[in-house]
Amino acid sequence: MPLLVAGIPVTPETFAPYVMHKALSKSQLVSSGIIDKSPVFDKLISGGGLLVDMPFWMEPNDDSEIQSDTVDATVNSITGGNDKARVHFRRSAWGASDLAGQIAGSDPLENLANMLAGYWARQDQKLLINSLTGLFADNLANDAGDLILDISIADGAAVTASNKIIGSSIIDAKSKLGDNHDLLTAIVMHSVPFHQLEKNSLIEYVRVVNAAGVTQSVSEGSPNGAQGVPTIFGRRVIVDDSCPAVATGLGGGVRYSSYLFGSGAVAMGEVPSKTPFEVARNAKRGIDELYVNRQFILHPRGIAWTNATCAGSSPTFAEVALAANWNRVWNQKGDVRIVKLVTNG
């Protein structure tokens, strides 16, 4: 039965999946290949519970042997492991007054869907970046920071070009993955290091020019009026100012964290909540209220969620940023496909 949202009839059974589909289409993390949105991960959530098991086989490292009819072959063990993802239960609420400006026009239902989809795409990106803060804090504490390249210094007054992002620092960062370096396909960074790359004419803008998906260079290192998708060394660049920019308290110093990703580095699965959309009438305020509920995983592969610190039914943005809630379980660091680069700009 349709519900009225600010006077617009909405059928939750069809509107909910439509909004989530549009959110995926708006997500730069999905379009760049960083997030693997798969029915396999959807199915994992459908079983219920707060944690999702994601078993895997450890990479074997034993050498092969020479065949012999007198010496028995050494039987090597194949060891399994278990990655764990946390199911997120998140919601948002909107009043008709909040929606009024967004849904005006010739197609208010489509405008409403676009508004909600854009909101959730940004929220997913924020959740992932906060999760990266936690898992790299764990990497620094328990894995000797083997997936982190930090060329920054604390004293902002002493910063030189060698402490700022340049092409060679990106190459050095991707070398952290060894022979898996070519799996990296995208970089997420704050606008400050991004503009530093633009100043050095390292950003190339590309755009799709035909239905076949052929891309054409529009501008190289042109911060004025450039259009298209920014790339560096053929890798997609995503600019997001929710990436950490941490003041050092010394000489105006700031440390910026950028993240290099490989394709499918993050698993995403989602199933509809029991009531994905609800509408209520607030008689005291005289407005309709729209409630959106989601149930999903957004999980960096190979870094298990430990659930060490989670006070409520679902982790907060602050809780996913805690080192104690993460632990790397994949035995080969190069398989993780995420690297952190820290610079002063």
Buried (B, 14 or more C-beta within 10 A) or exposed (E): EEBEBBEBEBEBEEBBEBBBEBBBEBBBBBBBBBBBBEEEBBEBBEEEEBBBEBEBEBEEEEEEEEEEEEEEEEEEEEEEBEBBBBBBBBEEEBBBEBBEEBBEEEEBBEBBBBBBBBBBBBBBBBBBBBBBBBBBBBBBEEBEBEBBBBBBBEEBEEBEEEBBBBEEBBEBBBEBBEEBBEBBBBBBBBBBBBBBBBEBEBBBBBEEEEEEEEBEEBBEBBBEEBEBBBBBEEBBBBBBEBBBBEEBEEEEBBBBBBBBBBBBBBBBBBBBBEEBBBBEEEEEEEBBBBBBBBBBBBBBBBBBBBBEBBEEEBBBBEBBBBBBBBBBBBBEBBBBBBBBBBBBB
